[in-house]
Amino acid sequence: MRYIGFLFSITLLASGCVSHPDGSKVDPNVKLKVSLEDKSPSYKKYFDRIEMIPLETTDSSLMAVIEKMVCIGDTIVAYDGNRNIINVFGPDGRFLNRIGNIGQGPEEYTLVYDISYNPGKKILSMLSPFGEYLDFTVDGRFIQRTELPPQANYQSFEWISDNRLALWSVVPEDEPGMLILNTDSGKTEFEGWYQNPNIEFLQLYPFNLYNGTLYFSEPIGMSIFKLENDSLTYAYEWDFGKDNFDVEAYCREVADTDISEQGNKVQNDMYSGYLPYMIKESWQLDDHCLSILFSCKDHNRDFRTLIYKKSSGEGSCISRFKEGMSLKPLYVNDEYLICPVPEDEIEIYNKVCNQKIESDEDSNVILAKYYFPKR
């Protein structure tokens, strides 16, 4: 079973601030104010139009759940964490190929935790939990496998440039959870972000790269950081007004719990609703900031999308649009975002998109592509 860790700085337990390598502290000075009250705006408030993309259904292309997506031009690369496969589709959903094969051979893999595309080298990399990553071309040709520095529980990674790789892992609290690796020299250029491994959480993909800047999100503090001059600084923080909760107090509460019970406590707090919400994934754009907000009460899971428009200073917390569609992004860029279409929303999308897409239990995943207005 994949180990899921919640990250926070050691200093966060005491002060709520991140401790940087030089010992300085920086408080967030950019706060994005969003009400958690569900007002169900029309999708037209943020998007121009929507189109559905049914992924081709074949024995080779079927996917259970798309956990992560990378778009390379108009090509869609989709990672299914349940089936442990990576499939490639054209812009119209036509199946093109599968990347890699499951097995024990030198060009095969047994498990994949994350995928990341290196545009300079035109390679797609797969992160293995066994301390290595494998490189493939998008058409499926194996290139090489590379060992990573000795470290336990590599969970996620992101290419920053041709030869700089950001890695996040779950390690003891006296070890850095984030590394920036120079893949040419094999040397670590940055390390930081200390964590308590006994706090388990659903933070799978903390990285987002935008215009060459690496962003990093924390689950319950609502803060988004960026890597600048080899140090982590605050980029911005979500502000929910009356619905903010005392992160520092909660972290102290966890720290005061017997170390053998901390993981159980946080997991129980999350699924009971005592811990009100967490960030699952975030994206930064030219005119928008987005995050997926996860909450749970009595084991009933709920995903909402926070979307903030910088030019207008307006934000929304979207469970469903006025038209009836839910929104859970898989991929976001300045032109569009892509999310899965739940089976019970297909007819709603057909009406909104003026399409006639049919689906049954044997059909592949259907995607919805939301286009931002052109600026």
C-alpha positions as CSV (number, residue, x, y, z in Angstrom):
1,M,0.0,0.0,0.0
2,R,1.3,3.4,-0.9
3,Y,2.4,5.5,2.1
4,I,0.7,8.9,2.0
5,G,2.4,11.5,4.2
6,F,1.3,15.0,5.3
7,L,4.1,17.5,5.1
8,F,4.8,20.4,7.3
9,S,7.9,22.3,8.5
10,I,9.2,21.5,12.0
11,T,8.7,25.2,12.7
12,L,5.1,25.0,11.7
13,L,4.4,23.1,14.8
14,A,5.5,26.0,16.9
15,S,4.9,29.1,14.9
16,G,3.0,28.5,11.7
17,C,5.9,29.9,9.7
18,V,8.3,28.0,7.4
19,S,11.9,27.9,8.5
20,H,14.2,28.4,5.5
21,P,17.7,27.1,5.2
22,D,19.2,30.4,6.5
23,G,16.9,30.4,9.5
24,S,14.7,33.3,8.3
25,K,10.9,33.3,8.4
26,V,8.6,34.8,5.9
27,D,4.8,35.3,6.5
28,P,2.4,35.2,3.6
29,N,1.5,38.6,2.4
30,V,-0.7,37.6,-0.5
31,K,-4.1,36.2,0.6
32,L,-6.7,35.0,-1.8
33,K,-10.1,35.5,-0.1
34,V,-12.7,33.0,-1.0
35,S,-15.9,32.1,0.7
36,L,-16.6,28.4,1.3
37,E,-20.3,29.0,0.9
38,D,-21.4,27.1,-2.2
39,K,-23.0,29.7,-4.5
40,S,-22.9,27.5,-7.6
41,P,-21.9,30.1,-10.3
42,S,-22.4,29.5,-13.9
43,Y,-19.4,28.0,-15.7
44,K,-19.5,31.1,-17.9
45,K,-18.2,33.2,-15.1
46,Y,-14.7,31.6,-15.6
47,F,-14.9,29.8,-18.9
48,D,-15.9,30.5,-22.5
49,R,-16.9,27.0,-23.6
50,I,-16.7,23.3,-22.8
51,E,-16.2,20.3,-25.0
52,M,-16.3,16.6,-24.1
53,I,-13.6,14.2,-25.2
54,P,-14.5,10.5,-24.9
55,L,-11.3,8.4,-24.7
56,E,-11.3,5.6,-27.1
57,T,-12.5,2.2,-25.7
58,T,-10.3,-0.7,-26.6
59,D,-8.9,-3.6,-24.6
60,S,-5.5,-1.8,-24.5
61,S,-6.8,1.7,-23.7
62,L,-9.3,1.1,-20.8
63,M,-8.6,3.1,-17.7
64,A,-10.2,2.8,-14.3
65,V,-9.4,6.1,-12.7
66,I,-7.1,8.8,-14.1
67,E,-5.0,9.9,-11.2
68,K,-2.7,12.4,-13.0
69,M,-2.6,13.9,-16.5
70,V,0.1,15.6,-18.6
71,C,-0.7,17.4,-21.8
72,I,2.1,17.7,-24.4
73,G,0.7,20.0,-27.0
74,D,-2.6,18.5,-27.8
75,T,-1.5,15.0,-26.8
76,I,-3.0,13.6,-23.6
77,V,-0.9,11.4,-21.3
78,A,-3.0,9.8,-18.6
79,Y,-1.8,7.8,-15.5
80,D,-4.1,5.3,-14.0
81,G,-2.9,4.6,-10.4
82,N,-5.3,1.8,-9.8
83,R,-4.2,-0.2,-12.8
84,N,-0.6,1.2,-12.8
85,I,-0.6,2.1,-16.5
86,I,0.2,5.2,-18.6
87,N,-1.8,5.6,-21.8
88,V,-1.4,8.2,-24.6
89,F,-4.4,9.7,-26.5
90,G,-4.8,12.2,-29.3
91,P,-6.7,15.5,-28.9
92,D,-9.9,13.8,-30.1
93,G,-9.5,10.9,-27.6
94,R,-8.1,8.4,-30.1
95,F,-5.8,5.9,-28.3
96,L,-2.2,6.2,-29.6
97,N,-0.1,3.9,-27.4
98,R,0.8,2.7,-23.9
99,I,4.0,3.8,-22.3
100,G,6.1,1.0,-20.7
101,N,5.0,-2.5,-19.6
102,I,4.6,-4.0,-16.1
103,G,7.2,-6.6,-15.4
104,Q,10.7,-7.3,-14.0
105,G,12.7,-6.7,-17.2
106,P,15.3,-4.0,-17.7
107,E,12.8,-1.9,-19.7
108,E,9.8,-2.6,-17.5
109,Y,8.4,-1.4,-14.2
110,T,6.5,-2.8,-11.3
111,L,5.0,0.3,-9.7
112,V,4.6,4.0,-10.7
113,Y,4.0,6.7,-8.2
114,D,4.2,9.8,-10.5
115,I,4.9,10.9,-14.0
116,S,6.5,14.2,-15.2
117,Y,7.4,15.5,-18.7
118,N,10.8,17.0,-19.5
119,P,10.0,19.3,-22.5
120,G,13.7,20.1,-23.2
121,K,14.7,16.5,-23.5
122,K,11.2,15.4,-24.8
123,I,11.0,12.5,-22.4
124,L,8.3,11.3,-20.0
125,S,9.7,10.1,-16.7
126,M,8.1,7.6,-14.3
127,L,8.9,7.7,-10.6
128,S,9.4,4.2,-9.1
129,P,9.1,3.8,-5.3
130,F,12.3,1.7,-5.5
131,G,14.6,4.7,-5.7
132,E,14.7,5.3,-9.4
133,Y,12.9,6.8,-12.4
134,L,12.5,5.5,-16.0
135,D,12.6,7.6,-19.1
136,F,10.5,7.0,-22.2
137,T,9.6,8.9,-25.3
138,V,5.9,9.7,-25.6
139,D,5.5,7.1,-28.4
140,G,6.6,4.5,-25.8
141,R,10.3,3.9,-26.6
142,F,12.4,3.1,-23.5
143,I,15.4,5.4,-23.0
144,Q,17.0,4.7,-19.6
145,R,16.5,4.1,-15.9
146,T,18.3,6.3,-13.4
147,E,19.0,5.6,-9.7
148,L,18.1,8.4,-7.2
149,P,20.0,9.4,-4.1
150,P,19.3,7.0,-1.3
151,Q,16.1,8.0,0.3
152,A,13.0,6.3,1.6
153,N,9.5,6.7,0.2
154,Y,9.9,8.9,-2.8
155,Q,6.3,10.0,-3.5
156,S,6.3,12.7,-6.2
157,F,8.6,14.5,-8.5
158,E,8.6,17.3,-11.1
159,W,11.1,18.4,-13.8
160,I,12.1,22.0,-13.2
161,S,14.4,22.2,-16.2
162,D,16.3,19.8,-18.5
163,N,18.6,18.7,-15.7
164,R,16.9,19.8,-12.4
165,L,14.5,17.4,-10.8
166,A,12.4,18.2,-7.7
167,L,11.6,15.2,-5.4
168,W,9.3,14.9,-2.5
169,S,9.4,12.0,0.0
170,V,8.1,10.8,3.4
171,V,11.1,10.6,5.7
172,P,11.8,11.0,9.5
173,E,11.2,14.5,10.7
174,D,15.0,15.2,11.1
175,E,15.5,14.6,7.3
176,P,14.5,16.9,4.5
177,G,11.4,15.9,2.6
178,M,12.2,17.9,-0.5
179,L,15.3,17.6,-2.7
180,I,16.4,19.4,-5.9
181,L,18.6,17.1,-7.8
182,N,21.0,18.1,-10.6
183,T,20.7,15.0,-12.9
184,D,23.8,15.8,-14.8
185,S,26.1,15.9,-11.8
186,G,24.0,13.7,-9.5
187,K,24.4,16.3,-6.8
188,T,21.7,17.7,-4.5
189,E,21.4,21.4,-5.1
190,F,18.7,22.1,-2.4
191,E,17.1,20.2,0.5
192,G,14.5,21.3,3.0
193,W,10.9,21.0,4.2
194,Y,11.1,18.8,7.2
195,Q,8.1,16.7,8.1
196,N,6.4,14.4,10.6
197,P,6.0,11.0,8.9
198,N,3.5,9.9,11.5
199,I,0.9,12.2,10.1
200,E,-0.7,10.5,7.1
201,F,-2.6,12.5,4.6
202,L,-3.9,12.6,1.0
203,Q,-1.2,15.0,-0.4
204,L,-0.1,13.1,-3.4
205,Y,1.1,15.8,-5.8
206,P,2.4,18.9,-4.0
207,F,4.4,20.2,-7.0
208,N,3.3,22.5,-9.8
209,L,5.6,24.1,-12.4
210,Y,4.5,27.3,-14.0
211,N,6.7,29.5,-16.3
212,G,9.9,27.9,-14.9
213,T,9.0,28.4,-11.2
214,L,8.3,25.5,-9.0
215,Y,5.4,25.8,-6.6
216,F,4.7,23.6,-3.6
217,S,1.5,23.3,-1.7
218,E,0.9,22.1,1.9
219,P,-2.3,20.3,2.8
220,I,-3.9,22.0,5.8
221,G,-2.1,25.3,6.2
222,M,-3.7,26.6,2.9
223,S,-0.3,28.1,1.9
224,I,1.4,27.8,-1.5
225,F,5.2,28.2,-1.6
226,K,7.6,28.7,-4.4
227,L,11.3,27.9,-4.9
228,E,13.3,31.1,-5.3
229,N,17.1,31.3,-5.1
230,D,17.2,27.9,-3.6
231,S,14.9,28.7,-0.7
232,L,11.2,28.2,-0.2
233,T,9.1,31.4,0.2
234,Y,5.4,32.0,0.4
235,A,3.7,32.6,-2.9
236,Y,0.1,33.1,-1.5
237,E,-2.4,31.7,1.0
238,W,-6.1,30.8,0.7
239,D,-8.2,32.8,3.1
240,F,-11.6,31.5,4.0
241,G,-12.6,34.2,6.5
242,K,-14.9,32.8,9.2
243,D,-14.2,29.3,7.9
244,N,-10.4,29.4,8.6
245,F,-9.3,27.1,11.3
246,D,-6.4,27.3,13.7
247,V,-3.7,25.2,12.0
248,E,-1.1,25.9,14.6
249,A,-3.4,24.7,17.4
250,Y,-4.2,21.5,15.4
251,C,-0.5,20.8,14.8
252,R,0.3,21.2,18.5
253,E,-2.6,18.9,19.2
254,V,-1.1,16.2,16.9
255,A,2.4,16.8,18.4
256,D,1.0,16.2,21.9
257,T,-0.5,12.9,20.9
258,D,1.6,9.7,21.5
259,I,3.8,9.3,18.5
260,S,2.5,5.8,17.9
261,E,-1.1,7.2,17.6
262,Q,-0.4,10.4,15.5
263,G,-1.1,8.8,12.1
264,N,-4.4,7.2,13.3
265,K,-5.5,10.5,14.9
266,V,-5.0,12.6,11.7
267,Q,-6.7,10.0,9.6
268,N,-9.6,9.7,12.0
269,D,-9.9,13.5,12.2
270,M,-10.0,13.8,8.5
271,Y,-12.6,11.2,7.8
272,S,-14.8,12.3,10.7
273,G,-14.8,16.0,9.7
274,Y,-12.9,17.2,12.8
275,L,-10.2,18.3,10.4
276,P,-12.4,20.5,8.1
277,Y,-10.6,20.4,4.8
278,M,-7.2,20.0,3.1
279,I,-5.6,20.9,-0.3
280,K,-5.1,18.0,-2.6
281,E,-3.5,19.7,-5.6
282,S,-2.9,23.3,-6.8
283,W,-2.1,25.1,-10.0
284,Q,-0.8,28.6,-10.7
285,L,-1.7,30.5,-13.9
286,D,-1.3,33.9,-15.4
287,D,-4.7,35.1,-14.3
288,H,-5.9,32.3,-12.1
289,C,-5.0,30.2,-9.0
290,L,-6.8,26.9,-8.5
291,S,-6.8,24.2,-5.8
292,I,-8.7,21.1,-5.1
293,L,-10.2,21.2,-1.6
294,F,-11.0,17.9,0.0
295,S,-13.3,17.5,3.0
296,C,-15.0,14.6,4.6
297,K,-17.7,14.2,7.2
298,D,-18.8,10.9,8.6
299,H,-16.7,9.2,5.8
300,N,-18.6,11.0,3.1
301,R,-15.9,12.4,0.8
302,D,-16.3,15.8,-1.0
303,F,-14.1,17.5,-3.6
304,R,-14.5,21.1,-4.4
305,T,-12.5,23.4,-6.6
306,L,-11.2,26.8,-5.4
307,I,-10.7,29.1,-8.3
308,Y,-9.5,32.7,-8.0
309,K,-9.3,35.2,-10.8
310,K,-6.5,37.7,-10.2
311,S,-7.6,40.4,-12.7
312,S,-11.0,40.7,-10.9
313,G,-10.0,39.6,-7.4
314,E,-13.0,37.3,-7.4
315,G,-12.9,33.7,-6.1
316,S,-15.4,30.8,-5.8
317,C,-15.5,27.4,-4.1
318,I,-17.2,25.2,-6.6
319,S,-18.9,22.0,-5.8
320,R,-21.2,22.2,-8.8
321,F,-21.8,24.8,-11.4
322,K,-25.3,26.3,-11.8
323,E,-25.7,24.1,-14.9
324,G,-25.1,21.0,-12.7
325,M,-21.6,19.9,-13.6
326,S,-19.0,19.2,-10.9
327,L,-15.4,20.3,-11.3
328,K,-12.4,18.3,-10.3
329,P,-9.4,19.2,-12.5
330,L,-6.8,16.7,-13.7
331,Y,-4.7,19.1,-15.8
332,V,-4.6,22.9,-16.0
333,N,-2.8,25.4,-18.2
334,D,-3.5,29.0,-19.3
335,E,-5.7,27.9,-22.2
336,Y,-7.9,25.3,-20.6
337,L,-8.4,22.7,-17.8
338,I,-9.4,19.1,-18.2
339,C,-11.5,17.1,-15.7
340,P,-13.3,13.7,-15.8
341,V,-17.0,13.5,-16.5
342,P,-18.9,11.5,-13.9
343,E,-21.3,9.0,-15.5
344,D,-24.4,10.7,-13.9
345,E,-23.4,14.0,-15.5
346,I,-23.0,12.9,-19.1
347,E,-26.5,14.1,-20.1
348,I,-25.9,17.5,-18.4
349,Y,-22.7,17.9,-20.4
350,N,-24.3,16.8,-23.6
351,K,-26.9,19.6,-23.2
352,V,-24.3,22.2,-22.3
353,C,-21.8,21.2,-24.9
354,N,-24.4,20.5,-27.6
355,Q,-22.9,17.0,-28.1
356,K,-24.3,13.5,-28.2
357,I,-21.9,11.3,-26.3
358,E,-23.1,7.9,-25.0
359,S,-21.5,5.8,-22.4
360,D,-22.0,2.6,-20.5
361,E,-20.1,0.6,-17.8
362,D,-17.7,-0.8,-20.4
363,S,-16.8,2.6,-21.9
364,N,-13.6,4.4,-21.2
365,V,-13.3,7.6,-19.3
366,I,-14.9,10.8,-20.7
367,L,-13.1,14.1,-20.3
368,A,-14.4,17.6,-20.2
369,K,-12.2,20.4,-21.6
370,Y,-13.0,23.8,-20.1
371,Y,-11.6,26.8,-22.1
372,F,-10.6,30.0,-20.3
373,P,-11.5,33.3,-22.1
374,K,-8.7,34.6,-24.3
375,R,-7.0,37.7,-22.8
